[in-house]
Each structure stands twice: as C-alpha cells, then as structure tokens.
Amino acid sequence: MSEENEQAPDTSTTEVTQEKLTEEKVNRPPREGSTRLPPFPFVRIIKPNVGRKPKIYYNQVPELRNEMKTRLFKFDKTKKFNNDFKRTSQDFWRMELDRLNKISDDNKRNMAAAIKVYLGQTEGSTHAIHGLMKHLHV
C-alpha cells in the first residue's frame, strides 16, 4: 500500500526551474530602478589660463588650442572613459538588453544596431557595448 501512495515527482516544476536556470546563465546585477530618469551627469569645466584674460586676440588662439589639448582634454580622458564604461554597462543591464537572444535574428540585428548607436556615443561606452554584445552572437 505504501507503494501505491507514492506518486511520481512533479516534472512541471523541474522544467520551469531548468528554464529559469538557462535564462539566468549570465550573472545579472541587481535591479536598480527605472531607466527613464537617470541622473544628469555632472559637467566639470576647467577654464584655461589663456581664457581667463578679459580679451583673447587671434594670435593667442593657437596657444589656447594647445592648452586645451594638453591640459584639459587629456586630464579627463581616462576618468571620462571609465565613467562612460560603467554607466553604459549599468544601463545595458538595467534595460535588460541581454534578453535579445529571445527574438528573431532579423530583429536582433536591428536592435543591436540601435543599441550601438544609442548607447555607444563615446569611447568608453563603445568599448562597454562591444564587450556586452559578444554573448548575444549578433
């Protein structure tokens, strides 16, 4: 009688668990909230030494350009790269764009192109997008 009371294990719950495991293969960071209202990035502007004068004459323009190139742009380049990389990675996961594997190939290519254009506007964000899109096999 005890054999009659034993029933076969419910396979529907194990199938659902297996589907969840295959969906969650990629380690996704925890959800952080809405993507509609991200915080505005803080823009820091350093005034060049040549630009602090009340008037700038045409013969001072090459000096101003050189100072902008050497002092200002290179100073923030690595910091900007890292910030853009981090922000783009967070946006990718927050928007759950890794789930593009579930759509058809034509739509997947179109969406991948749109993601690259939308999120890949700077060097850091382009680098992040290329790394994140590898597992989508686009």
N, C-alpha and C positions, 0 to 999 in steps of 0.2 A: 504494500500500500504506500509506503514511503516513496517508492519509485514513481508511482502514479502522481503524487503531489508535486514532484519536481518537474519544473517546466523548463523549456529551452530558454536560454538567455535572450533578452530583448535585443535584437540586432539593429533596430531603428536608432537607438541612442548611440550605439557604437559607430554607426555610419555618419551620423551628424558630428560626432566628436572627430572622426577622421577628416571630414570636410573642413572643420574648423582648424585642425592642425595644418592641413595643406594651405589654407588661406593665410594663416598666421606664421608661415615659414620665415618671413622677413621680420626681424625684430623691429617693431614699430615703437617709437617713443610714445609716452602717454599723451592723451589729448590735451590740448592747451586752450581750446575755446574757438571762437568764431574767426573766420578769415576775412570777414567783411570789414572790420575796423581795426587794422593793425596799427600799432603806434607809429606816429610820424618819426622818421629818423632825424636825429639832431644834426644840423648842418653847422659845422665849425669853420669859420672863415678867418684866416690869418691875413692881416693887412701887410703887404710887402713894405719894406723900408722905403723904396722909391715912391710908393704910393702915399706915403704919409706927408709928403710935401703938399703945400696948397695948390701948386700947379705942376703939371708934368708937361714937359716940352717934347717935341717929336724926336729930338736927338737922345732922349732918355728912354725911349721905347725899347731898344734892344737890351738895355740894362734891366729894365723891368721884366721883359720876357725871360731873360736868363735867370733872374732871381726867382721868378715864378716856377720855372722848370726845375731848377736845382733845389731850391729851399722848400717850396710849398708842395709841389706835386709828388716828389719822391718821399717826402716826410710821411705823408699819409697813405702812400700806396699799399704797403703791406697791411696796415691796420684796416684800410678800406676793403682789401681783398678778403681778409679773414672775416670781417663783419658781414660782407655780402655772401660769402660762402655759408656762414652759419645761418643767416636769415633765410636764404634760399632753401637750404636743407630743411629748416623748420617749416617753411611754407609748403614744401613738397609733401611732407608727412602730414601736416595739418589738413591739407586739402585731399588727402588720401589718394594721391595720384599714382601710387604703386598698384592700385587696383585696375589699371588699364589692361592688365592681362586678360580680363574677363570680356573684353569687347572684340569685335571682329578686326581682322588685320588692316583693312582699309581705314576704318575709323581710328584704329590705334596709331597708324602713321600720321593721320591728320591731327590727332590730338597731340602726338609727340612733337610735331612741328609747331603747333600752337603753344605748347608748354615752353619749348626752346625760345620762341620769340617773346613770350610774355615774361618768363622768369629769367631768361639769360641775357640781361641787358649790360652787365658788367663782367669783367674778367673773373672775379670770384664767383659770381652766380653762374656763369657759363661753365666753369670748372665743376661746380657742385652738380649742375644739371647733367653733365656728361657722365659723372660717376653714378648718379641716382638712376639714370635712364638705362644703364647697362643691363640690369636684371629684367627689363621689360622686353628685351630681344626685339627692338624695333629696327 
